[in-house]
Amino acid sequence: MMMRIERMMRYKGFEMPTAVKSSIGASKHVGDEAKALGVRKVMLVTDKIIYRAGLIHPIEQSLHEAGVTTVLFAEIAGEPDTALVAEGSRRFKEERCDGLVAVGGGSSMDTAKSIGVEAVHDAPLLAYEAAPGKKPLERRIPPLITIPTTAGTGSEVTQWAVIKDPERKIKFNVGGPLIAAHVAILDPELHVSMPPHITAATGLDALCHAIECYTCHYAQPITDAVALLAIEYVAKYIHRAYANGHDLEARHGMAQAAMLAGLSYGSESAGAVHAMAQTLGGMVPVMHGQCVAAMLVPVMEYNWLGEPEKFARIAQALGVDTTRMSVNDAAQAAVREVDRLVRQLNIPTLLEQGVNPEDIERYAQAAFEDPQTVGNPRDIGIEGYRWLYRRCLGLEPST
């Protein structure tokens, strides 16, 4: 009881700096949105695969018709790092751009946010890492429009960018309301080319955002509301989107789920899954969504004792009939339901993703030092992370 009262007394805020626009074909309005923001020359940030697939061409055309000049930055291939951001910000300044449009997954959107940070500050991105002793952001980034082509990271509306530091071999966060996009455009037509394994991985990443942010210490009524709806949308639409990529209703539902889950971050953070996944991603070349999906069930097994009533409510949001269950039984039913979902969507295990069991100590130490550990609903130390990695790697039985 005292813990709940302390959480209610914690001074919290919720900001939503991003306007969200959505519909089938919504990306055709990007030119008008850029013009309304007063932008005359945008840097169009995307990855090489999306550019080669031709998804960018209608967006370039919309910008051209609105009288907005574009400078293409299609250099993203995999996880973005500080060198890529520095190259992008250098070109942004040289070309005298005054706005950004990001098209793609979290890598494209996080890169665009980070380019924006360096464009308006006199220090490199690392100076603004969300860590003790580092600077807070001081200026709003240039006008940014985010157009996701996946339904998972929620970066289109989050107040965070996640970038790799090659020297330390970790990913780090930069964040706050000043880094958020000005406009997010959700267009399910851009999602139909996602193959099933990407649909599954990104969709479960969205589910994880919602579950972690609903149960973490930073949760508040506004984030609870959007997190629960995100969970319901994932449960309703992910199978359809996975089985039939051209199901526009399912794609629209998953796009909304990812956006709502992104909002559930608020201006704070998540918990142990993302502490593990973000640090692991700096050391091992894993796909973020698949990594998160493989870790989610073991972390839920560990965490449900910290917030049994909320885990019971997650079970309801996933469609489990909990009317005849105790709170604890319903909480554990949520874990089983997510486990069933992970199996149905054929998520590879961490071993299958190339994670080495001999490096558990290094992985556990890095996760413990990640700032998101603080938000975890159950107290966790180094030994807890060791157990989680052993569980994820099949060295511990399920509980």
Secondary structure, DSSP 8 states (H G I E B T S, - for coil): -HHHHHHHHS--------EEEE-TTGGGGHHHHHHHTT-SEEEEEEEHHHHHHTTTHHHHHHHHHTT-EEEEEEEE-SS-BHHHHHHHHHHHHHTT--EEEEEESHHHHHHHHHHHHHHHSSS-GGGG-SSTTS----S--S-EEEEESSSSS-TTT-SEEEEEETTTTEEEEEESGGGS-SEEEE-GGGGTT--HHHHHHHHHHHHHHHHHHHHSTT--HHHHHHHHHHHHHHHHHHHHHHH-TT-HHHHHHHHHHHHHHHHTTTTS---HHHHHHHHHHHHS---HHHHHHHHHHHHHHHHGGGSHHHHHHHHHHTT---TTS-HHHHHHHHHHHHHHHHHHTT---TTTTT--GGGHHHHHHHHHHSGGGGG-SS---HHHHHHHHHHHTTSS---
